[in-house]
């Protein structure tokens, strides 16, 4: 049974006040007299009117005591009496009436507390917490707040509302005397662990040490180590490794990471964290253990029949990119390992940002230690050229995950990278496929924007089309309205028919009006008459009610999804309602929510295939393994490892023969030619209301000469003079 909360004093006298006192005989006679007098007055004035100058009689003129208005103090005393007598139902009703009648009463905190307690004792906990939380909203120092927090804490824990429970514990910690803080910090740390905040939990336990007597601090340290060893995952510990560098708890965090990865037979992370431990704490006993575990992992890898060597930047400035590529590689390896015989294939990873300063020394060390049959990496074109020389001498295939095959590397390199030029060519071929041969470009200013735009324009021209205008906007620019508006005005000068109304006409010159077929009538005076003849039907989706017929068929809008979400809404505001084409940067579900109707229906080419059968399986497995969505770097790593496995797993022919042929992966479909050239086919996706839907694909292979130019209804209409 729940203990009844402590009740505050009821008054200085200790006597419960507020009970009703029976009227005396004289009081009864006075009331009767007053009522009789009121009846006489009513008889003398049947209409019920009162003379304007008549003043109401005062009670004392009749010999009666004055009638006092009810007060909040009296209402509280009446409710308190019911509460003290155990009449909780009536007390709750009386407290509610008091809160309604006196919302600004200084007794409010007391009433909220006792009302909540009465309801809780009536097994109406959900209603009780409403009133208790109203009290706490006044702040942790409000009257009765401590008692309310004590009552709410088990409710919050039981309901899983750990954030609110933590707020209460932090308030209690702030008020607690020094001798209580050590115990409270343990409770705070436990709540933080349950909330998934191990960093602050460790900080709380370390802070606790200063409140413990010297003879108990050893036990306090042991509790920190226990949390590290039993409560934290490898991903938790990885996030903490850079935060805590002191031996306590830094050495324990690194030691636990080494042991976890060694137990999972993960050679690279065992070596990574083991080397870091040895460098930071060379004199601690576990340093020798770490060396032994690293050697054991390398012996285990060398015992496999086939080995794949991996060269990536896994620390330093490029660590985020290398880490995502490695996650894709590891996911592909774990997926394949379940269907391979034990000891068949091992992955040997080397960090290009580790101790050796010269790139060639990393390659030589990997070749010497791992004796691989195929190499994955490195990440940059110059490094691929250097690695290709070593791979060529050993007659090993080299799969470059992030770059296409650099010039001069011969057939030894298989490059999977997707460049801005590839995206531009793919988008141009998508435009030509859909007969959108006259386009404008709205692109972010910078290397990517200029490269993808140049490739798009060149390929569209080759296919018989044309880029009619290009607008570049700043990468941090939030309002490109004026840029788009200027583009529309220029299009009107080329023959586009603007969307106009009386206000719009003011912004158009006489020449522009004439070009648009909107010349004013001579007798019209200041009012401009607009022709109302319907425009002919247009190619593609309906233009809408405003009637702007641009000379272009589509807008090419390359760039990352967040910049597209800024730029795209400006198009319909300028009545541009033509198809929109995009690139791989669109391939993020956040675009659907932020871009809204401005991007709905748009199509884009993307090397990241979310909707194909392989792509869907990859996305699902990656999210399950790492708790996040993959990006193009991870997908390229995944495909690189799948190709490497195809090369090393025994089959017909040598590794080169096994690599050649068609392949479908997380980055779509491509063909590996016998000379190692990769010919991609980019998936095309369409933005729907709540998802990306497949919309075909475009090949980046050699194209046949373009056919006759597709008819453009907009250009034909403009040529006809509107």
Secondary structure, 3 states (H helix, E strand, C coil): CCCCCCCCCCCCCCCCCCCCCCCCHHHHHHHHHHHHHHHHHHHHCCCCCCCCCCCCCCHHHHCCCCCCCCCHHHHHHHHHHHHHCCCHHHHHHHHHHHHHHCCCCCCHHHHHHHHHHHHHHCCCHHHHHHHHHHHHCCCCCCCCHHHHHHHHHHHHHHHCCHHHHHHHHHHHHHHCCHHHHHHHHHHHHHHHHHCCCHHHHHHHHHHHHHHCCHHHHHHHHHHHHHHHHHCCCHHHHHHHHCCCCCHHHHHHHHHHHHHHHHHCCCHHHHHHHHHHHHHHCCCCCHHHHHHHHHHHHHHHHHCCCEEEEEEECCCCCCHHHHHHHHHHHHHHHHHHHCCCCCCCEEEEEEECCCCCCCHHHHHHHHHHHHCCCEEEECCCHHHHHHHHHHHHHHCCEEEECCCCCCCCCHHHEEECCCCHHHHHHHHHHHHHHCCCCEEEEEEECCHHHHHHHHHHHHHHHHCCCEEEEEEEECCCCCCCHHHHHHHHHHHHHHCCECCCCHHHHCCCCHHHHHHCCCCCCHHHCCCCCCCCCCCCCCCCCCCCCCCCECCCCEEECCCCHHHHHHHCHHHHHCCCCCEEEECHHHCCCHHHHHHHHHCCCCEEEECCCCCCHHHHHHHHHHHHHHCCCCCHHHHHHHHHHHHHHHHHCCCCCCHHHHHCEEEEECCEEEEECCCCCEEEEEEEEEECCCCEEEEEEEECCCCCCCCCCCCCHHHHHHHCCC
